[in-house]
Amino acid sequence: MNHVIRSIWPDEWRQVKQLRLDALRDPVAHLAFLETYEDAAAKPDAYWKERTAGAAVGVVDRQQFVAVGEDGVWDGSVTVLVEEAGSVDPFGQVTEESQAHLVGVFVRPEHRGSAAGVTRALFDAALVWAWGIGLKRVRLFVHEKNSRAEAFYRKAGFRPTGKSVPMPGGTGELEREFVITRGE
């Protein structure tokens, strides 16, 4: 493994912004993210500073992990959101139990499926963090046409719940829920 997997720091907003913009330029971004490159690029620096500080080391309700290569380049990321029982999730549904929700999964194309295991290492860090703060369930959603991501999630131990939600924007496409519980 030639990457260091770690949480972000509040002063790394420029790197957070750049990685997100790179992710939104990816050819499958429309299947993986709920915003466009244009929308994200138009946001002011204050937005990126706040976003970064809100998911940095020491924050208790969310954490962003990055894979930093030997050359210092950020090659991937995943963010863990804590959803408390009774709260409303990003899809407008009431959360039944306290859980973690993985979002913003991105690994640069040249590191996907590699023997280095960048994606798996990011997921392992996210799960360790979620289990470490006492959560017993972690979920994520995957676009119904994103078969490559779905295959990875299954390989990482996530299982489909059978629950789907409509994609925001009324496209008629669905996001399918996958979960993993502690001990699986």
Secondary structure, DSSP 8 states (H G I E B T S, - for coil): --EEEEE--TT-HHHHHHHHHHHHHSTTHHHH-SS-HHHHHTS-HHHHHHHHHTTSTT-SSEEEEEEEETTS-EEEEEEEEEE-TT-B-TTS-B-SS-EEEEEEEEE-GGGTT-TT-HHHHHHHHHHHHHHHTT--EEEEEEETT-HHHHHHHHHTT-EEEEEEEE-TTS-S-EEEEEEEETT-
